[in-house]
Amino acid sequence: MNLSELKAKLMKDPEFREAWEDIEPEYQLIRSIIRQRLEKHMTQSELAEKAGTRQSSIARLESGSYNPSLRFLKKVAEALDARLE
């Protein structure tokens, strides 16, 4: 069973589906940050420097293990020449 098949199977469970839908916006944001950073050929360290933070903060953000403030997300967006919506 591959990942897509597993997800499809799990999505049939209402509790799983609800939990997935609750966290999906966070992961969309994380994927967007990573995609934009990579498109600009930036390392986490380069993004951190431009955003005025540490590489470890960017790593935690991208891993989903950090609950960032709106202010922090705005700094990251500005460093990526992007808009936070």
N, C-alpha and C positions, 0 to 999 in steps of 0.2 A: 504494500500500500504506500503510495507516495503522499506527500504533504497535502496536495490539493484534494485527494480522495479522503484523507483523514479529516480535513477541515469540513468537507461536505457532509461527512458522516456525523461529526460533532455538532454541526449547525442544526441538525434535526432535533437536538435536545434544547428545549426552550430556555433552560437556565444558562446553558453554555452560550446560546445565541444572544441572550440579554447581556451577559458579561462581555462578550466579544464586541457588541455594539456600543457598550459603555466606554471601552478603551480604544476603539478604532480611531476616533479623532486624534488622540495623542500620537498613535503610531503613524497616522497620515502626516502629521506635522514633523515627526522625527524623520520619516522617509524623505520629506521635502527638503529639510535642512541638509541631510546627507547628500541627496542628489545635487542640490545647488552647490554645495561645497566641492563635490567631485567635478562638476561641470566647470568650475572655476579653477580646477587643478590646485586646490588648496589643501594643505594638511590640517589636522586638528590644531596643531600648534600655531599655524599661520592664522587660522580663523580666530583662535583665542587671543592672539596678539592684537589683531584688528578690532576685536570686540572688547578688549580691555579686561580679559579674564585669563584663567589658566587653562592649559590643555586638558587637565583632568576634569574640569567643569564641562568642557565640550564633550569629552568622552562619556561622562555620566549622562549628559543630555541625550547623546546619540544612542546610548544603550537603553534608555528608558528608565534608568534607576535614579533619576533626579526629577524632583518636582520644581521646575524653575518658576521664577516670578515673571510676571508680564514684562517688567522692566528688563530682565535678563534676555527674554525672547526678543524684545525690541532691539537690544544691542546686537544680538546675533543677526537679526534680519538686516539691520543697517550695515553690518560688516559684510554681509553677502549681497549688498545693493539690492535688497528685496523689501517687499512690504509684508507686514504681518496682518493677516485678515482673519 
